[in-house]
Amino acid sequence: MTLDRVISTVEKATEVEAKEKLQIAAFIGWQMGAGGKKSLREYMRSLGLLEEKTQITKGQIKLEKNIALQTAAKIIEFDKKRRESLKRNGI
């Protein structure tokens, strides 16, 4: 892993952690009445702490499924080769 990638990963993890802490603080504030008559979801959205889920199309699901099946097939093939190698070597 390159240094740039490590730094990027750490930055992203830090951002996620900070957002989670803000969400917890917002929840506590909402419990104490800071959200007024808003639901928790509405209150979190108004603070920019809740992202809308994007709709996934059937085509996207099919594509992701195919990628997962191809990956699984590769894993199975690698495992078969590993087992055959172990048998040949008497392990």
Rosetta blueprint (number, residue, H / E / L):
1 M L
2 T L
3 L H
4 D H
5 R H
6 V H
7 I H
8 S H
9 T H
10 V H
11 E H
12 K H
13 A H
14 T H
15 E H
16 V H
17 E H
18 A H
19 K H
20 E H
21 K H
22 L H
23 Q H
24 I H
25 A H
26 A H
27 F H
28 I H
29 G H
30 W H
31 Q H
32 M L
33 G L
34 A L
35 G L
36 G L
37 K L
38 K L
39 S L
40 L H
41 R H
42 E H
43 Y H
44 M H
45 R H
46 S H
47 L L
48 G L
49 L L
50 L L
51 E L
52 E L
53 K L
54 T L
55 Q L
56 I L
57 T L
58 K H
59 G H
60 Q H
61 I H
62 K H
63 L H
64 E H
65 K H
66 N H
67 I H
68 A H
69 L H
70 Q H
71 T H
72 A H
73 A H
74 K H
75 I H
76 I H
77 E H
78 F H
79 D H
80 K H
81 K H
82 R H
83 R H
84 E H
85 S H
86 L H
87 K H
88 R H
89 N L
90 G L
91 I L
